[in-house]
Structures are given as C-alpha cells and as structure tokens.
Amino acid sequence: MLSSNDSRDSHVGVIASLLDTTFTSFVTLRMARLIYIMVALILFGGYLVSLLFLLFTNNMVGFVLALLVAWIVPLVWLCSIRMGMEFVIALIRSAENTSVMLDIMKAEQKNKKSE
C-alpha cells in the first residue's frame, strides 16, 4: 500500500530532494549506489595504481607483497564504508516507515471521529 509520502517521494528528483528544506524527501537512498561504486573504484583503482607503480619501478619484492597482502586494506575500507552506508539507509527507511505508520494512524483516528 502506497501512502502519500511514498508516491510524493517517488516523483521528486535528486535536485529537488537536495533543495528540499523540509527534509521530507531523502536523497541518500538515491545516491547510495553511486557513492558506493565511486568509493569502490577509488579504493581498488588506487590499489591497481600502486601495483603498477611497484611493477614499473622494478620493485619485485614490494610488488609481490602488495599483490598478496595489500588488497586487504581496500577491502576492509570498502566493508567499513558499506556497513556505514547500510546503517544510514536503515535509519532513513525506519524514518520513512514511521512516517507512513503515523499517516495511517491519523487516517484511522479521523475515520473513527467521523463515525
């Protein structure tokens, strides 16, 4: 069942959400995928650049160590960022669901008063 908040938020664009001063429309949910992909590309891109640097400077010991061990650092950072983003998204969805429940309760109270 879609409430008025759900239907309103689905039609609001990213720019409109950014400029919403009432904070009834959340931009984080729309941007989370893009932010996650950008962070992953930056982390693993940096890892690949460091591997190439070590390879082209003929530092074979450093290259082999980086190849075997250094991938753990960007992976841990990516996991940490993912967990933080999931926490924020869970908070936002909880706020949205609370808003929907409040609208339903108000509608039910209005119907009881009119009976």
N, C-alpha and C positions, 0 to 999 in steps of 0.2 A: 504494500500500500504506500503510495507516494503522498507525502504531505506537501503543504505549500512551500516549505523550506526546501525540500528535495527538488521540486520542479523549478523553483526560482534559481537554486544554485546550479542546476544543470544548464541553464541558459546564460549564465553570467560567464563572460570570458575572463581570461587571465588578467588582462589590463584592467578590466572593471573590478576584478577581485583585489588587485593591487591598490586601486584608488578608493576602495570601499572603506569609509571612515567609521562605519558602524560595526565592522568586523563580523558580519553575518555570513559572509562568503569566505571560505578558506582557500588560499592559493597554494598552500603547502602540498595538498593532496594532488594537485595538478602538476606541480613541479618536481615531485619526489623522484619520479622515474628519470627525468632529465638530469637532475642533480646526481643521482646515484651513478648513472652512466658516465657523466663527466668526471666524477671522482675516481671511478674505476679506470678510466682512460688515462687520467693524470698519474695515478699511482703506478700502474703497470707500464705506462709509457716511460716514466722516469726510471723504472727498473730496466726496461729494454735499452734506454739510452746509456745507463751506467754499464750494462753488459757490453754494448758496442764500444764504449769508451775504453773499457778494460781490454777488449779484444784488439782494438786498433793501436793501443799503446804497448802491445806485446807483453802485457802483464798476465801471463797464463795462470799463475797460481791464484791471483785475485779473480780472474775470470771464472776459473773452475769453482772456487769457493762461492762466488756470487751466484753462479749457476745452480749450485747445490743448496745453498742456505739462504741467500738474500731474498728470495721470493717470499719468504715467511713474513718479512716486515710489511710489505704492501698488503699481503693477505690479512694480517692481523688488523692493520688500519682499516681496510675495507670492511671487515667483520664488525669492528667497533662503530664505524660510521653507519653501517646497515642497522645495527641494534639501536643506535640513537635515533635514526630516522623512523624505525618501526615504533619506538616508544612515542615519538611525537605524533605519528599518524594514528596510533591507538588513542592518544589523548584527544585528538581532533575528532575522530569518529565517535568517541564517547560523548563529547560535547554535542555533536550533531544528533546522536540518538537521544540524549537528554532533552534537547530542544524539541524533537519530534514527540517524545512522550509527554512533554509539557503541553504541546499543542493539542494532543489527543485528550489529555485530562481536562483542559479548558473547554474543549468542544463537548465533552461528556457532561461537565458541570452546567454548561449553557443549555444543553438539551434537558437536563433534569429540572432546571429552573423554568423552562418554557412548558413543561408538562403540568 
